[in-house]
Amino acid sequence: MDRKTQVNIDINVTKIVKYACIAGVVIVTVVFAEKAFKEFVKSPCCTRK
């Protein structure tokens, strides 16, 4: 009884790099948007009533 097992794994490095870059851009955008929003809320135009 001879059994042959074959597994083919296809790793698409281009897709991995693309999605890693997109994730990085999204994270940086969220961080800077949060900082900008905090500064906007602290600004005199928002604190004056």
C-alpha positions in Angstrom: 0.0 0.0 0.0 1.8 3.1 -1.3 0.1 6.4 -0.5 1.2 9.6 -2.0 0.3 12.9 -0.4 0.8 16.1 -2.3 0.2 19.6 -1.0 0.6 22.6 -3.2 1.0 25.9 -1.4 0.9 29.1 -3.5 2.2 32.2 -1.6 1.4 35.4 -3.3 3.9 37.9 -1.8 2.6 40.8 -3.9 -0.8 40.5 -2.2 0.7 40.2 1.2 2.8 43.3 0.7 -0.1 45.2 -0.8 -2.4 44.6 2.1 0.3 45.2 4.7 1.0 48.6 3.1 -2.7 49.4 3.0 -3.1 48.5 6.7 -0.1 50.7 7.6 -1.6 53.7 5.7 -5.0 53.2 7.5 -3.3 52.9 10.9 -1.3 56.1 10.3 -4.3 57.9 9.0 -6.4 57.0 12.1 -3.6 58.1 14.5 -3.1 61.5 12.8 -6.8 62.1 12.5 -7.3 61.4 16.2 -4.5 63.8 17.1 -5.9 66.5 14.7 -9.4 66.1 16.2 -8.1 66.4 19.7 -6.2 69.6 18.8 -9.4 71.0 17.0 -11.5 70.4 20.1 -8.9 72.2 22.3 -8.8 75.1 19.9 -10.3 78.5 20.9 -13.1 78.3 18.3 -14.5 75.2 20.0 -14.0 76.2 23.7 -15.6 79.6 23.2 -19.4 79.6 23.9 
